[in-house]
Amino acid sequence: MTIERGFENLHGFDPSDVSIVIPVLNAGSHADQQIAALSRQGFPAECYLIVDSSSTDGSPARFAAQGMEVLIIKKSDFNHGGTRRMAVEHRPNAKFVVMMTQDAIPSHDRSLANILDGFADQMVGLSYGRQLPRPTARGIERHARLMNYPADSEVRSMAESKHLGIKMTFCSNSFAAYRKSALEAVGNFPQDSYFAEDQVVAGRMLMEGWKIAYQADASVVHSHGYTIAEDFRRYFDVGVFHARNSWLLNAYGTAEGEGLRFIRSEQGFLLKNDIRQIPSALVRTPAKYLAYRLGKLESRLSNKAKRLLSMQPFYWK
């Protein structure tokens, strides 16, 4: 991997200032696709930090063969917030930290450079990129990506909080970058966070006066064709997250209004593009709402029940 391309328009940023963190577990076929796409980004191999949760499929060796640093942890030690916090601390000299997931594939050769362009504004603490649906994605999956990741870039500050509500804090560590000084100013990623550690940081940054940049020209292919059961479990986790982080809803507004807007948009999209998925969407909507309400009541549930209801049962052991 070379540094021949990718930094010519980065406003004087040096690649040695950048740490690109990718947590992996049995990356499988994604590893080869991701390595090929990353090799075209123009970043030297030493920028990459692969945090492997003791994979058994040999995929970490493929990253290591490219010269990337591979840090192996126990599978039982993985925690969405804590593991990323550890990765940030592992590279103390980095000024910018890019977070990716193993199934996020850069869609063009300047995806990583463009996400860092968001930091040209010195008050931007978090810059996140666009996520595009997989070529095989059906209507529900495609709509979710198009709705949450539009074609136009924007910069958000606390001034827009009343207009956007909880949407203010939307971002995703599947492809996001952080100004290290801003991340440290808000306490880094929470140590014990099994879900939405990125949203916690976004909410704290905005409240401390930092801005969030959405870089639509920094894109990865990343989407999930969840089953109804998987959607249920995911929204249970969202409910748990909101119950445990009520300060976010108090500061920015509740999630229900945003949900209604999403439902109307989804039905219109499916009518035009994938009408056969409307029955599935009609079942998913009440299922997700029920799951969300159950998640908000998680303090009344046993760990056994939460393991059954959550998309991340490992957390509840």
Secondary structure, 3 states (H helix, E strand, C coil): CCCCCCCCCCCCCCHHHEEEEEEECCCCHHHHHHHHHHCCCCCCHHHEEEEECCCCCCHHHHHHCCCCEEEECCHHHCCHHHHHHHHHHHCCCCCEEEEECCCCEECCCCHHHHHHHHHHCCCEEEEEEEEECCCCCCHHHHHHHHHHCCCCCEEECHHHHHHHHHHHHCCCCCEEEEEHHHHHHCCCCCCCCCCCHHHHHHHHHHHCCCEEEEEEEEEEECCCCCCHHHHHHHHHHHHHHHHHCHHHHHHHCCCHHHHHHHHHHHHHHHHHHCHHHHHHHHHHHHHHHHHHHHHHCHHHCCHHHHHHHCCCHHHHC
